[in-house]
Amino acid sequence: MITIRLFARLREQIGISQLQWPLDESIAVSALVKQLMDANGMWRHVAEHQVLCALNHQHVTFNAEVKPGDELAFFPPVTGG
Amino acid sequence: MIGVQGEDFDVGLQYQQLANNPRAGAIVFFVGTVRDMTDGQHVTELFLEHYPQMTETVLAQVVAQASEQWELIDVHLIHRVGKLSVNEQIVFVGVSAKHRKNAFAAAAYIMDQLKTCAPFWKKETRQGQSIWLEQRDSDVSAASQWFDH
């Protein structure tokens, strides 16, 4: 299993803030996003231009490998400060 | 000192704590506040969301980078989250160093990184409508300038 978290506009668009997703072996973030979109079309928002992702609280690209037990987050560009 | 909190902060107290060090010859601080207008529309409220565990990691990294690069004596970084009204304080970045050049540069660097790396998101209420703010290109170019040379 992995934990997937969504924030800000993406959380509202997809209507989920957190979910557990079954994962038995490592997979690229981009491949995981495809799985999510196949399961529910709402996840297309994650594949939109400019969406960022973080793996275990560190910024990564969609080429990063996710492994069981990881926490993966998707969010729009940040706007703090 | 790094803080992410709902409650307000006392700028005078933060300054005193930074100044209370005989090695410090320069203290620079910045305070960001909630504006009443965006793109010609009145703002009545600001909501700040964040990703708690990641915020902690990213802010610690930014402060560590700045402290090392500009030989800072101390850094105070406070970012508020939750609901804020117009004119309320959002963020405090204060640094102390031996000399002013390092203090100015480090404070600017930390703010630029906050705008582009730290997982905070602002949602404004304008004329009854809630709108997520988009990242500004000027913030991205300001942050990237530190790595251009």
gemmi code that builds the backbone of each chain (N, CA, C; Angstrom):
import gemmi

chains = {
    "A": [
        ("MET", (0.837, -1.201, 0.000), (0.000, 0.000, 0.000), (0.879, 1.260, 0.000)),
        ("ILE", (0.351, 2.307, -0.578), (0.976, 3.616, -0.412), (-0.115, 4.602, 0.018)),
        ("THR", (0.318, 5.700, 0.578), (-0.613, 6.771, 0.936), (-0.496, 7.858, -0.121)),
        ("ILE", (-1.632, 8.257, -0.659), (-1.643, 9.353, -1.635), (-2.376, 10.530, -1.009)),
        ("ARG", (-1.760, 11.707, -1.073), (-2.393, 12.900, -0.491), (-2.527, 13.993, -1.548)),
        ("LEU", (-3.601, 14.743, -1.432), (-3.861, 15.837, -2.374), (-4.061, 17.124, -1.598)),
        ("PHE", (-3.650, 18.226, -2.202), (-3.771, 19.510, -1.501), (-4.380, 20.591, -2.388)),
        ("ALA", (-4.944, 21.570, -1.717), (-5.447, 22.814, -2.317), (-6.441, 22.532, -3.458)),
        ("ARG", (-6.242, 23.199, -4.600), (-7.212, 23.086, -5.705), (-7.403, 21.635, -6.137)),
        ("LEU", (-6.323, 20.853, -6.161), (-6.431, 19.452, -6.591), (-7.300, 18.635, -5.641)),
        ("ARG", (-7.142, 18.902, -4.343), (-7.955, 18.198, -3.336), (-9.441, 18.472, -3.588)),
        ("GLU", (-9.757, 19.720, -3.920), (-11.161, 20.077, -4.167), (-11.669, 19.501, -5.487)),
        ("GLN", (-10.815, 19.532, -6.531), (-11.254, 19.037, -7.848), (-11.528, 17.537, -7.823)),
        ("ILE", (-10.661, 16.789, -7.123), (-10.799, 15.333, -7.099), (-11.705, 14.887, -5.948)),
        ("GLY", (-11.846, 15.740, -4.951), (-12.775, 15.452, -3.850), (-12.235, 14.450, -2.843)),
        ("ILE", (-10.917, 14.313, -2.793), (-10.272, 13.384, -1.852), (-9.065, 14.097, -1.257)),
        ("SER", (-8.865, 13.936, 0.054), (-7.642, 14.527, 0.613), (-6.565, 13.463, 0.829)),
        ("GLN", (-7.003, 12.230, 1.049), (-6.018, 11.175, 1.302), (-6.628, 9.819, 0.981)),
        ("LEU", (-5.837, 8.929, 0.407), (-6.321, 7.553, 0.247), (-5.167, 6.564, 0.262)),
        ("GLN", (-5.494, 5.317, 0.586), (-4.519, 4.227, 0.554), (-4.708, 3.532, -0.791)),
        ("TRP", (-3.592, 3.277, -1.475), (-3.668, 2.657, -2.801), (-2.800, 1.397, -2.799)),
        ("PRO", (-3.338, 0.259, -3.295), (-2.547, -0.973, -3.264), (-1.330, -0.898, -4.196)),
        ("LEU", (-0.192, -1.284, -3.671), (1.037, -1.285, -4.476), (1.957, -2.372, -3.926)),
        ("ASP", (2.312, -3.319, -4.794), (3.149, -4.446, -4.349), (4.609, -4.272, -4.716)),
        ("GLU", (4.843, -3.512, -5.798), (6.243, -3.311, -6.198), (6.431, -1.896, -6.720)),
        ("SER", (7.693, -1.494, -6.834), (8.002, -0.123, -7.244), (7.409, 0.196, -8.618)),
        ("ILE", (7.024, 1.453, -8.763), (6.423, 1.904, -10.029), (6.724, 3.399, -10.179)),
        ("ALA", (6.858, 3.855, -11.416), (7.093, 5.291, -11.630), (5.818, 6.070, -11.295)),
        ("VAL", (5.979, 7.276, -10.830), (4.817, 8.116, -10.502), (3.907, 8.241, -11.719)),
        ("SER", (4.515, 8.434, -12.896), (3.704, 8.610, -14.116), (2.841, 7.373, -14.402)),
        ("ALA", (3.379, 6.175, -14.153), (2.610, 4.948, -14.376), (1.498, 4.813, -13.336)),
        ("LEU", (1.800, 5.235, -12.122), (0.785, 5.195, -11.067), (-0.375, 6.141, -11.404)),
        ("VAL", (-0.036, 7.315, -11.938), (-1.078, 8.282, -12.307), (-1.999, 7.667, -13.368)),
        ("LYS", (-1.422, 6.908, -14.280), (-2.236, 6.248, -15.307), (-3.201, 5.244, -14.655)),
        ("GLN", (-2.686, 4.474, -13.697), (-3.548, 3.520, -12.961), (-4.712, 4.263, -12.291)),
        ("LEU", (-4.383, 5.384, -11.669), (-5.404, 6.163, -10.955), (-6.459, 6.682, -11.931)),
        ("MET", (-5.987, 7.149, -13.102), (-6.926, 7.692, -14.099), (-7.813, 6.587, -14.663)),
        ("ASP", (-7.224, 5.384, -14.830), (-8.016, 4.249, -15.326), (-9.119, 3.878, -14.324)),
        ("ALA", (-8.785, 4.042, -13.022), (-9.762, 3.700, -11.974), (-10.854, 4.752, -11.869)),
        ("ASN", (-10.477, 6.013, -12.057), (-11.454, 7.097, -11.940), (-10.955, 8.314, -12.729)),
        ("GLY", (-11.746, 8.719, -13.691), (-11.371, 9.811, -14.584), (-11.069, 11.129, -13.885)),
        ("MET", (-11.580, 11.286, -12.653), (-11.311, 12.535, -11.922), (-9.809, 12.765, -11.723)),
        ("TRP", (-9.055, 11.665, -11.700), (-7.606, 11.778, -11.456), (-6.874, 12.436, -12.620)),
        ("ARG", (-7.589, 12.725, -13.717), (-6.924, 13.404, -14.842), (-6.338, 14.746, -14.400)),
        ("HIS", (-6.926, 15.329, -13.368), (-6.428, 16.627, -12.897), (-4.976, 16.537, -12.419)),
        ("VAL", (-4.587, 15.337, -11.937), (-3.216, 15.151, -11.458), (-2.224, 15.183, -12.618)),
        ("ALA", (-2.713, 14.792, -13.813), (-1.827, 14.743, -14.983), (-1.715, 16.097, -15.678)),
        ("GLU", (-2.432, 17.105, -15.141), (-2.414, 18.418, -15.795), (-1.041, 19.072, -15.690)),
        ("HIS", (-0.804, 19.919, -16.654), (0.418, 20.712, -16.680), (0.608, 21.420, -15.339)),
        ("GLN", (1.832, 21.461, -14.880), (2.198, 22.239, -13.686), (1.916, 21.552, -12.348)),
        ("VAL", (1.228, 20.405, -12.343), (1.010, 19.733, -11.059), (2.355, 19.211, -10.541)),
        ("LEU", (2.596, 19.413, -9.261), (3.852, 18.992, -8.638), (3.615, 17.749, -7.804)),
        ("CYS", (4.690, 16.997, -7.559), (4.531, 15.872, -6.644), (5.690, 15.785, -5.679)),
        ("ALA", (5.398, 15.191, -4.536), (6.404, 15.020, -3.487), (6.339, 13.581, -3.017)),
        ("LEU", (7.514, 12.990, -2.822), (7.594, 11.620, -2.345), (8.255, 11.657, -0.973)),
        ("ASN", (7.541, 11.165, 0.015), (8.031, 11.201, 1.406), (8.537, 12.603, 1.781)),
        ("HIS", (7.742, 13.627, 1.380), (7.941, 15.029, 1.773), (9.089, 15.721, 1.045)),
        ("GLN", (9.571, 15.130, -0.053), (10.609, 15.785, -0.863), (10.058, 15.966, -2.277)),
        ("HIS", (10.325, 17.153, -2.872), (9.911, 17.371, -4.255), (10.576, 16.339, -5.166)),
        ("VAL", (9.783, 15.724, -6.055), (10.338, 14.799, -7.055), (9.628, 15.046, -8.385)),
        ("THR", (10.172, 14.444, -9.468), (9.494, 14.534, -10.759), (8.591, 13.302, -10.918)),
        ("PHE", (7.809, 13.300, -11.998), (6.913, 12.168, -12.248), (7.692, 10.922, -12.698)),
        ("ASN", (9.014, 11.049, -12.847), (9.846, 9.878, -13.180), (10.268, 9.119, -11.932)),
        ("ALA", (10.058, 9.686, -10.764), (10.504, 9.052, -9.514), (9.799, 7.712, -9.320)),
        ("GLU", (10.468, 6.809, -8.611), (9.905, 5.474, -8.333), (9.238, 5.483, -6.959)),
        ("VAL", (8.011, 5.019, -6.925), (7.281, 4.903, -5.663), (7.342, 3.450, -5.220)),
        ("LYS", (7.588, 3.218, -3.933), (7.614, 1.832, -3.447), (6.606, 1.661, -2.308)),
        ("PRO", (6.218, 0.416, -2.035), (5.217, 0.196, -0.975), (5.634, 0.873, 0.334)),
        ("GLY", (4.672, 1.489, 0.991), (4.939, 2.172, 2.261), (5.210, 3.672, 2.101)),
        ("ASP", (5.415, 4.120, 0.851), (5.722, 5.541, 0.621), (4.481, 6.425, 0.793)),
        ("GLU", (4.758, 7.716, 0.997), (3.686, 8.723, 0.970), (3.935, 9.623, -0.233)),
        ("LEU", (2.956, 9.659, -1.117), (3.068, 10.438, -2.348), (2.026, 11.548, -2.297)),
        ("ALA", (2.426, 12.754, -2.650), (1.473, 13.874, -2.625), (1.479, 14.600, -3.967)),
        ("PHE", (0.308, 15.056, -4.374), (0.172, 15.881, -5.582), (-0.421, 17.225, -5.178)),
        ("PHE", (0.101, 18.272, -5.797), (-0.431, 19.595, -5.468), (-0.109, 20.615, -6.563)),
        ("PRO", (-0.849, 21.728, -6.592), (-0.566, 22.789, -7.562), (0.699, 23.553, -7.137)),
        ("PRO", (1.247, 24.377, -8.035), (2.382, 25.215, -7.640), (2.072, 25.978, -6.352)),
        ("VAL", (3.069, 26.127, -5.519), (2.838, 26.694, -4.188), (2.689, 28.218, -4.248)),
        ("THR", (1.973, 28.763, -3.271), (1.694, 30.206, -3.293), (1.793, 30.822, -1.890)),
        ("GLY", (2.719, 30.328, -1.089), (2.848, 30.876, 0.266), (3.705, 32.129, 0.306)),
        ("GLY", (4.159, 32.453, 1.500), (5.037, 33.604, 1.708), (4.286, 34.895, 1.851)),
    ],
    "B": [
        ("MET", (14.954, 29.369, 14.608), (13.613, 29.067, 15.084), (12.643, 29.062, 13.897)),
        ("ILE", (11.917, 27.969, 13.749), (10.948, 27.857, 12.658), (9.578, 27.566, 13.267)),
        ("GLY", (8.569, 28.310, 12.850), (7.229, 28.081, 13.380), (6.185, 28.140, 12.279)),
        ("VAL", (5.273, 27.182, 12.281), (4.103, 27.223, 11.391), (2.910, 27.177, 12.327)),
        ("GLN", (2.095, 28.226, 12.308), (1.101, 28.370, 13.370), (-0.116, 29.161, 12.911)),
        ("GLY", (-1.228, 28.960, 13.619), (-2.430, 29.723, 13.331), (-2.386, 31.094, 13.983)),
        ("GLU", (-1.770, 31.168, 15.146), (-1.807, 32.425, 15.897), (-0.823, 33.468, 15.363)),
        ("ASP", (-1.111, 34.705, 15.675), (-0.295, 35.847, 15.240), (1.064, 35.815, 15.952)),
        ("PHE", (1.995, 36.631, 15.454), (3.306, 36.726, 16.096), (3.625, 38.181, 16.419)),
        ("ASP", (4.522, 38.355, 17.383), (4.906, 39.684, 17.860), (6.244, 40.061, 17.214)),
        ("VAL", (6.202, 40.992, 16.259), (7.410, 41.374, 15.514), (8.484, 41.923, 16.458)),
        ("GLY", (8.051, 42.724, 17.434), (9.011, 43.314, 18.377), (9.764, 42.237, 19.150)),
        ("LEU", (9.033, 41.242, 19.567), (9.642, 40.143, 20.334), (10.627, 39.363, 19.462)),
        ("GLN", (10.228, 39.112, 18.216), (11.125, 38.391, 17.301), (12.406, 39.191, 17.080)),
        ("TYR", (12.240, 40.511, 16.867), (13.418, 41.365, 16.658), (14.332, 41.353, 17.887)),
        ("GLN", (13.724, 41.479, 19.060), (14.534, 41.488, 20.294), (15.345, 40.213, 20.438)),
        ("GLN", (14.712, 39.091, 20.117), (15.412, 37.809, 20.252), (16.577, 37.713, 19.258)),
        ("LEU", (16.355, 38.228, 18.037), (17.441, 38.211, 17.046), (18.565, 39.166, 17.446)),
        ("ALA", (18.173, 40.299, 18.029), (19.159, 41.340, 18.377), (19.954, 40.984, 19.626)),
        ("ASN", (19.424, 40.076, 20.412), (20.050, 39.765, 21.703), (21.231, 38.805, 21.535)),
        ("ASN", (22.178, 39.230, 20.705), (23.364, 38.400, 20.479), (24.531, 39.331, 20.153)),
        ("PRO", (25.569, 39.357, 20.989), (26.669, 40.310, 20.777), (27.434, 40.097, 19.470)),
        ("ARG", (27.311, 38.932, 18.862), (28.027, 38.678, 17.597), (27.300, 39.308, 16.413)),
        ("ALA", (26.001, 39.607, 16.590), (25.185, 40.111, 15.474), (25.429, 41.600, 15.256)),
        ("GLY", (25.842, 41.956, 14.024), (26.019, 43.368, 13.680), (24.932, 43.829, 12.729)),
        ("ALA", (24.114, 42.903, 12.251), (23.069, 43.255, 11.284), (21.858, 42.348, 11.466)),
        ("ILE", (20.705, 42.978, 11.539), (19.465, 42.203, 11.606), (18.548, 42.724, 10.508)),
        ("VAL", (18.075, 41.812, 9.664), (17.142, 42.182, 8.599), (15.904, 41.327, 8.782)),
        ("PHE", (14.724, 41.984, 8.727), (13.522, 41.157, 8.750), (12.473, 41.652, 7.764)),
        ("PHE", (11.611, 40.730, 7.367), (10.530, 41.009, 6.429), (9.240, 40.483, 7.035)),
        ("VAL", (8.165, 41.262, 6.881), (6.843, 40.805, 7.322), (5.891, 40.896, 6.134)),
        ("GLY", (5.264, 39.788, 5.797), (4.251, 39.786, 4.736), (2.879, 39.879, 5.369)),
        ("THR", (1.983, 40.673, 4.759), (0.634, 40.861, 5.317), (-0.435, 40.625, 4.238)),
        ("VAL", (-1.662, 40.495, 4.674), (-2.773, 40.238, 3.736), (-3.214, 41.559, 3.093)),
        ("ARG", (-3.121, 41.620, 1.756), (-3.551, 42.814, 1.000), (-5.068, 42.831, 0.850)),
        ("ASP", (-5.610, 44.027, 0.603), (-7.070, 44.129, 0.467), (-7.537, 44.043, -0.983)),
        ("MET", (-6.584, 43.879, -1.914), (-6.962, 43.947, -3.334), (-6.102, 42.992, -4.158)),
        ("THR", (-6.739, 42.229, -5.058), (-5.992, 41.412, -6.028), (-6.663, 41.573, -7.374)),
        ("ASP", (-5.865, 41.931, -8.386), (-6.376, 42.103, -9.752), (-7.631, 42.981, -9.775)),
        ("GLY", (-7.609, 44.050, -8.977), (-8.723, 44.999, -8.972), (-9.949, 44.546, -8.210)),
        ("GLN", (-9.856, 43.387, -7.527), (-11.019, 42.897, -6.766), (-10.732, 42.963, -5.268)),
        ("HIS", (-11.736, 43.345, -4.499), (-11.575, 43.444, -3.050), (-11.431, 42.065, -2.419)),
        ("VAL", (-10.449, 41.934, -1.554), (-10.234, 40.680, -0.835), (-10.778, 40.874, 0.583)),
        ("THR", (-11.573, 39.915, 1.045), (-12.116, 40.041, 2.398), (-11.480, 39.044, 3.362)),
        ("GLU", (-10.944, 37.948, 2.798), (-10.377, 36.922, 3.682), (-9.348, 36.101, 2.906)),
        ("LEU", (-8.376, 35.579, 3.653), (-7.368, 34.710, 3.051), (-7.316, 33.422, 3.857)),
        ("PHE", (-7.287, 32.293, 3.140), (-7.123, 31.007, 3.818), (-5.816, 30.391, 3.348)),
        ("LEU", (-5.016, 29.935, 4.307), (-3.724, 29.327, 3.978), (-3.718, 27.861, 4.361)),
        ("GLU", (-3.556, 27.027, 3.324), (-3.458, 25.576, 3.553), (-1.986, 25.182, 3.465)),
        ("HIS", (-1.598, 24.115, 4.145), (-0.228, 23.617, 3.974), (-0.186, 22.107, 4.148)),
        ("TYR", (0.996, 21.554, 3.905), (1.237, 20.108, 3.986), (2.213, 19.936, 5.148)),
        ("PRO", (1.662, 19.749, 6.368), (2.462, 19.905, 7.582), (3.832, 19.215, 7.593)),
        ("GLN", (3.863, 17.913, 7.326), (5.151, 17.212, 7.436), (6.163, 17.739, 6.415)),
        ("MET", (5.676, 18.036, 5.210), (6.599, 18.506, 4.175), (7.031, 19.948, 4.440)),
        ("THR", (6.122, 20.755, 4.959), (6.452, 22.146, 5.272), (7.648, 22.175, 6.216)),
        ("GLU", (7.559, 21.339, 7.235), (8.631, 21.285, 8.229), (9.969, 20.934, 7.567)),
        ("THR", (9.938, 19.920, 6.693), (11.162, 19.473, 6.013), (11.723, 20.580, 5.126)),
        ("VAL", (10.869, 21.172, 4.297), (11.333, 22.172, 3.333), (11.853, 23.428, 4.042)),
        ("LEU", (11.129, 23.903, 5.052), (11.576, 25.122, 5.747), (12.928, 24.881, 6.425)),
        ("ALA", (13.098, 23.705, 7.017), (14.377, 23.392, 7.674), (15.508, 23.381, 6.638)),
        ("GLN", (15.223, 22.843, 5.450), (16.255, 22.805, 4.397), (16.629, 24.219, 3.940)),
        ("VAL", (15.613, 25.050, 3.732), (15.865, 26.422, 3.257), (16.675, 27.210, 4.293)),
        ("VAL", (16.292, 27.080, 5.553), (17.005, 27.800, 6.619), (18.444, 27.281, 6.734)),
        ("ALA", (18.637, 25.980, 6.604), (19.990, 25.411, 6.695), (20.859, 25.897, 5.531)),
        ("GLN", (20.275, 25.925, 4.324), (21.040, 26.399, 3.152), (21.467, 27.854, 3.345)),
        ("ALA", (20.508, 28.684, 3.766), (20.797, 30.117, 3.936), (21.823, 30.329, 5.052)),
        ("SER", (21.673, 29.595, 6.137), (22.572, 29.767, 7.280), (24.005, 29.452, 6.882)),
        ("GLU", (24.149, 28.411, 6.057), (25.493, 28.008, 5.651), (26.064, 29.002, 4.641)),
        ("GLN", (25.264, 29.342, 3.637), (25.779, 30.195, 2.564), (26.155, 31.597, 3.048)),
        ("TRP", (25.366, 32.174, 3.958), (25.616, 33.558, 4.373), (26.121, 33.654, 5.819)),
        ("GLU", (26.547, 32.543, 6.368), (27.129, 32.506, 7.724), (26.248, 33.253, 8.717)),
        ("LEU", (24.990, 32.852, 8.762), (24.037, 33.542, 9.635), (24.251, 33.151, 11.090)),
        ("ILE", (23.918, 34.078, 11.954), (23.999, 33.792, 13.389), (22.692, 33.150, 13.848)),
        ("ASP", (21.585, 33.694, 13.362), (20.286, 33.136, 13.754), (19.251, 33.422, 12.658)),
        ("VAL", (18.224, 32.594, 12.615), (17.112, 32.782, 11.668), (15.810, 32.557, 12.423)),
        ("HIS", (14.863, 33.462, 12.253), (13.507, 33.247, 12.766), (12.573, 33.264, 11.565)),
        ("LEU", (11.850, 32.171, 11.381), (10.928, 32.069, 10.249), (9.582, 31.611, 10.812)),
        ("ILE", (8.572, 32.449, 10.659), (7.230, 32.084, 11.132), (6.265, 32.235, 9.963)),
        ("HIS", (5.492, 31.207, 9.705), (4.477, 31.278, 8.647), (3.140, 30.889, 9.250)),
        ("ARG", (2.136, 31.718, 9.032), (0.817, 31.399, 9.590), (-0.008, 30.588, 8.599)),
        ("VAL", (-0.945, 29.819, 9.140), (-1.860, 29.021, 8.326), (-3.285, 29.221, 8.857)),
        ("GLY", (-4.272, 28.805, 8.047), (-5.665, 28.955, 8.454), (-6.261, 30.244, 7.912)),
        ("LYS", (-7.345, 30.706, 8.566), (-8.061, 31.897, 8.097), (-7.399, 33.172, 8.586)),
        ("LEU", (-7.192, 34.117, 7.662), (-6.621, 35.416, 8.028), (-7.463, 36.526, 7.411)),
        ("SER", (-7.527, 37.651, 8.113), (-8.269, 38.807, 7.598), (-7.303, 39.802, 6.969)),
        ("VAL", (-7.871, 40.752, 6.223), (-7.070, 41.793, 5.583), (-6.226, 42.519, 6.639)),
        ("ASN", (-4.977, 42.759, 6.277), (-4.026, 43.487, 7.114), (-3.349, 42.612, 8.177)),
        ("GLU", (-3.790, 41.375, 8.296), (-3.127, 40.500, 9.279), (-1.747, 40.093, 8.761)),
        ("GLN", (-0.871, 39.740, 9.689), (0.475, 39.281, 9.345), (0.415, 37.823, 8.879)),
        ("ILE", (1.165, 37.537, 7.800), (1.221, 36.162, 7.274), (2.548, 35.500, 7.621)),
        ("VAL", (3.620, 36.244, 7.358), (4.938, 35.610, 7.448), (5.970, 36.562, 8.050)),
        ("PHE", (6.870, 35.989, 8.815), (8.015, 36.736, 9.360), (9.279, 35.989, 8.979)),
        ("VAL", (10.199, 36.697, 8.329), (11.531, 36.123, 8.069), (12.541, 37.108, 8.635)),
        ("GLY", (13.269, 36.699, 9.634), (14.275, 37.567, 10.256), (15.593, 36.830, 10.362)),
        ("VAL", (16.673, 37.528, 10.017), (17.985, 36.889, 10.110), (18.964, 37.836, 10.805)),
        ("SER", (19.928, 37.255, 11.490), (21.024, 38.061, 12.042), (22.331, 37.520, 11.493)),
        ("ALA", (23.239, 38.468, 11.219), (24.555, 38.121, 10.671), (25.554, 39.142, 11.193)),
        ("LYS", (26.827, 38.913, 10.889), (27.836, 39.890, 11.327), (27.670, 41.199, 10.565)),
        ("HIS", (27.393, 41.083, 9.244), (27.343, 42.270, 8.382), (26.051, 42.315, 7.561)),
        ("ARG", (25.687, 43.536, 7.121), (24.378, 43.737, 6.494), (24.206, 43.021, 5.159)),
        ("LYS", (25.277, 42.955, 4.351), (25.113, 42.352, 3.020), (24.616, 40.924, 3.118)),
        ("ASN", (25.222, 40.165, 4.005), (24.801, 38.776, 4.174), (23.376, 38.707, 4.708)),
        ("ALA", (23.057, 39.610, 5.635), (21.715, 39.575, 6.236), (20.644, 39.907, 5.194)),
        ("PHE", (20.880, 40.950, 4.369), (19.905, 41.297, 3.317), (19.734, 40.145, 2.329)),
        ("ALA", (20.861, 39.585, 1.872), (20.801, 38.528, 0.865), (20.081, 37.295, 1.412)),
        ("ALA", (20.409, 36.925, 2.630), (19.811, 35.709, 3.196), (18.303, 35.867, 3.391)),
        ("ALA", (17.872, 37.028, 3.859), (16.432, 37.246, 4.069), (15.697, 37.182, 2.727)),
        ("ALA", (16.281, 37.801, 1.699), (15.650, 37.781, 0.374), (15.614, 36.355, -0.171)),
        ("TYR", (16.708, 35.630, 0.009), (16.772, 34.234, -0.473), (15.687, 33.384, 0.193)),
        ("ILE", (15.566, 33.493, 1.506), (14.582, 32.677, 2.224), (13.168, 32.993, 1.733)),
        ("MET", (12.861, 34.286, 1.558), (11.523, 34.651, 1.065), (11.280, 34.097, -0.340)),
        ("ASP", (12.283, 34.217, -1.212), (12.116, 33.715, -2.583), (11.886, 32.209, -2.598)),
        ("GLN", (12.579, 31.486, -1.736), (12.392, 30.029, -1.683), (11.020, 29.682, -1.095)),
        ("LEU", (10.600, 30.472, -0.098), (9.270, 30.251, 0.503), (8.169, 30.326, -0.545)),
        ("LYS", (8.337, 31.290, -1.467), (7.315, 31.534, -2.499), (7.238, 30.421, -3.529)),
        ("THR", (8.302, 29.623, -3.649), (8.339, 28.648, -4.743), (8.540, 27.194, -4.306)),
        ("CYS", (9.010, 26.956, -3.084), (9.308, 25.571, -2.657), (8.432, 25.086, -1.505)),
        ("ALA", (8.108, 25.973, -0.584), (7.405, 25.520, 0.626), (5.940, 25.248, 0.302)),
        ("PRO", (5.410, 24.092, 0.741), (4.039, 23.710, 0.366), (2.942, 24.439, 1.149)),
        ("PHE", (2.752, 25.709, 0.765), (1.643, 26.537, 1.282), (0.801, 26.948, 0.078)),
        ("TRP", (-0.500, 27.038, 0.282), (-1.391, 27.496, -0.803), (-2.380, 28.510, -0.229)),
        ("LYS", (-2.541, 29.613, -0.986), (-3.439, 30.684, -0.546), (-4.749, 30.638, -1.327)),
        ("LYS", (-5.826, 30.785, -0.570), (-7.153, 30.882, -1.199), (-7.778, 32.183, -0.717)),
        ("GLU", (-8.103, 33.043, -1.660), (-8.680, 34.341, -1.286), (-10.193, 34.320, -1.437)),
        ("THR", (-10.859, 35.058, -0.565), (-12.283, 35.312, -0.749), (-12.403, 36.733, -1.294)),
        ("ARG", (-12.930, 36.814, -2.549), (-13.110, 38.118, -3.203), (-14.572, 38.238, -3.592)),
        ("GLN", (-15.200, 39.263, -3.100), (-16.621, 39.524, -3.404), (-17.453, 38.234, -3.303)),
        ("GLY", (-17.250, 37.506, -2.190), (-18.044, 36.320, -1.903), (-17.580, 35.050, -2.591)),
        ("GLN", (-16.591, 35.154, -3.468), (-16.095, 33.968, -4.191), (-14.732, 33.557, -3.662)),
        ("SER", (-14.523, 32.239, -3.508), (-13.225, 31.749, -3.057), (-12.383, 31.339, -4.257)),
        ("ILE", (-11.160, 31.845, -4.319), (-10.299, 31.615, -5.485), (-8.897, 31.209, -5.028)),
        ("TRP", (-8.411, 30.058, -5.517), (-7.029, 29.662, -5.224), (-6.094, 30.566, -6.013)),
        ("LEU", (-5.088, 31.094, -5.370), (-4.135, 31.955, -6.073), (-3.226, 31.111, -6.954)),
        ("GLU", (-2.842, 31.681, -8.092), (-1.895, 31.020, -8.996), (-0.498, 31.531, -8.673)),
        ("GLN", (0.482, 30.667, -8.886), (1.867, 31.094, -8.665), (2.234, 32.166, -9.688)),
        ("ARG", (2.958, 33.189, -9.241), (3.351, 34.273, -10.144), (4.684, 33.945, -10.817)),
        ("ASP", (4.764, 34.253, -12.127), (6.019, 34.025, -12.851), (7.158, 34.811, -12.222)),
        ("SER", (6.826, 36.004, -11.693), (7.874, 36.846, -11.100), (8.476, 36.177, -9.863)),
        ("ASP", (7.658, 35.399, -9.141), (8.184, 34.689, -7.964), (9.119, 33.559, -8.396)),
        ("VAL", (8.754, 32.899, -9.490), (9.588, 31.792, -9.976), (10.926, 32.326, -10.472)),
        ("SER", (10.894, 33.439, -11.221), (12.172, 33.962, -11.727), (13.009, 34.546, -10.598)),
        ("ALA", (12.350, 35.116, -9.580), (13.105, 35.653, -8.436), (13.823, 34.519, -7.706)),
        ("ALA", (13.151, 33.381, -7.569), (13.763, 32.258, -6.849), (14.880, 31.619, -7.658)),
        ("SER", (14.702, 31.573, -8.988), (15.703, 30.876, -9.800), (16.975, 31.703, -9.970)),
        ("GLN", (16.888, 33.035, -9.795), (18.079, 33.880, -9.987), (19.226, 33.470, -9.049)),
        ("TRP", (18.871, 32.898, -7.889), (19.911, 32.530, -6.919), (20.776, 31.384, -7.424)),
        ("PHE", (20.284, 30.666, -8.426), (21.022, 29.492, -8.899), (21.563, 29.708, -10.310)),
        ("ASP", (21.445, 30.940, -10.830), (21.854, 31.196, -12.207), (23.356, 31.292, -12.383)),
        ("HIS", (24.073, 31.577, -11.276), (25.509, 31.728, -11.490), (26.279, 30.543, -10.945)),
    ],
}
model = gemmi.Model(1)
for chain_id, residues in chains.items():
    chain = gemmi.Chain(chain_id)
    for i, (resn, *xyz) in enumerate(residues, 1):
        res = gemmi.Residue()
        res.name, res.seqid = resn, gemmi.SeqId(i, " ")
        for name, pos in zip(("N", "CA", "C"), xyz):
            atom = gemmi.Atom()
            atom.name, atom.element = name, gemmi.Element(name[0])
            atom.pos, atom.b_iso = gemmi.Position(*pos), 0.0
            res.add_atom(atom)
        chain.add_residue(res)
    model.add_chain(chain)
structure = gemmi.Structure()
structure.add_model(model)
structure.setup_entities()
